[in-house]
Structures are given as C-alpha cells and as structure tokens.
Amino acid sequence: MLDLSGGAVIMGILNTTPDSFYDGGVLQAGPGGVDLERALACALGMIREGASIIDIGGESSRPGAAKISEQEEIARTAPLIALLRQRSDILISIDTYKAGVAEAALQAGAHMVNDISGFTFDGQLPAVCRKYRAGVVLMHTPVKPESMQWSTVTNSGEVDIVERVRLFLARSIAVAEEHGIEGIVIDPGFGFGKSVTENFRLLDQLDALLSLGYPVLAGLSRKSFLGHAISPPNGAIPPPSERLAATIAAQTIALMRGASILRVHDVQAATQSAAIIHAMQFP
C-alpha cells in the first residue's frame, strides 16, 4: 500500500540502460549486461535516503532513444527486481509500456507499472495490470520516444497544453477503470513532446489535474527544459549534471501545486524539500 497521508512520496529512479539522458550506463557490466550488485547497492542507498518507491527501467525514454526487444528489457530488469525483493519490502515499479516486460517484472516482485504512454502504446498492458492487481502510473506523451525532440523549443504556439494533458489522462483513467485497476497515479509527462513554455505552463497549473481525482506524480528531475531556463544569455544549455538546483526549485513548485509523488534521481535532496513543504502545511 502507498500511504500519501504523511506528505509527498519519493520515487527513486534506477536505470539499467546504457543510454538514459542523465545516468545511462552507470550500472552496466560489459556490453549489454547489468551489474546487479552495484544496482542493488544503489537501490538500497536510495531507500536509506528516503525513497518509498524504486522505479526500475530497462529501456531509455529520452528523445531519439533506440528501441530494444522485450527479451533484452526483461533481462535488464527482472533479475534486479527479484534481487531487490529478496532484500527489501520496498514498493517496486517497473518503468515500461510493454505488456510482456510488465508481466515478467510483476512475476519477479514488482507492484506497479509506470507506463509513459498512459495505456496507448500496448493494448495488452491494462489486462496484465489487472491480472496481477498492479498499481499504475499513467503518463501523458503525444509521441513515442524515438520520434521526440528535446524540450528546447521555447514556444510551440499552442496555448492549451494543460487541457490537452487533462483530456489525455482522463481517457487513460477510463481505460484503467474499465479494467478494474484501482491503484492509479497520473503523470503530466514533463519534457515529453512539450516545448519549454508548455512545460512551465503545465508546472504552474499542475493543480488543474487534481480534478481527475487521482494522485499526481511529477517527473522533473534534471529535464532539458530546466536547463534551458537556467542557461546564460546566448550561452550553452547546462548539461543534466548541472541542473540539480533547478530541479529542486521545480520539484518544490510541483509539491506546492499539489503533486503527491516526485520521481527523482537525487533522493536525499527531494526528501528534504518534501519535508519542508510538509512542515509548512502541518506545523
């Protein structure tokens, strides 16, 4: 069970991919392999720092990322999930939109499926989630990762991003409810197919999604639109490694706009930010 009554919950990101935009490759053990012991140590470290969920992903969803087979994605994630389940009762999420990968992860001990497509990429995924009574994170994305661009366009000319995201998520929720899925979390999909301006408008109006009736997850950690905002005039956009302060600022705003879960690379910093927000709300 995920208890949201005590303040925001932190979801720690654990990527076993060689090509994620920030931490890709750090858990690799030779070509195509995953250093399971190092990955386990990383997960246990995030738990000590305050993570309530560990989100394990085996395929990068960064713009232009190459697709991999279900078999390879399973090989990168299921053994680690099984190992972590042996060492901890932490809530484990599998970051995938593929039904086969989700089923292997749930069999290995995962509890949640974090689907970047909001049930739009794989029509079999809702049935798998129902079969295992898994919780779900339903995220908004207008295009598949291999077709996306980085969030460096300052203005797309669109003004209805909040309503577009709300309507998309409402449809995803309807699919989940039709399948009897109860543990639903929604994610506006910061950075996924959105301009810099749209991302900030969405952050500012995040509380508009609360009308959908489900907890909101904010995945802002070190995203490119934050780098764009802190870049010097006519200067280069700072790389992900230099976006921690911007990330904490954005996460704090998200919490103040009603987010219940933060998906982060930097668990300790996010935990401390959430503690300050909680102290303000419940002195």
HUKA-V592479 format. One record per run of one state. SS is the DSSP state (a for helix, b for strand, c for the rest). FROM is the first residue (numbers start at 1). TO is the last residue. If there is no record, write none. Layout:
SS,FROM,TO
SS,FROM,TO
This chain:
c,1,8
b,9,15
c,16,27
b,28,28
c,29,33
b,34,34
c,35,35
a,36,49
c,50,52
b,53,57
c,58,69
a,70,87
c,88,90
b,91,95
c,96,98
a,99,108
c,109,111
b,112,115
c,116,124
a,125,131
c,132,134
b,135,139
c,140,144
a,145,147
c,148,160
a,161,178
c,179,183
b,184,187
c,188,195
a,196,204
c,205,205
a,206,212
c,213,214
b,215,218
c,219,223
a,224,230
c,231,239
a,240,242
c,243,243
a,244,256
c,257,260
b,261,264
c,265,266
a,267,281
c,282,283
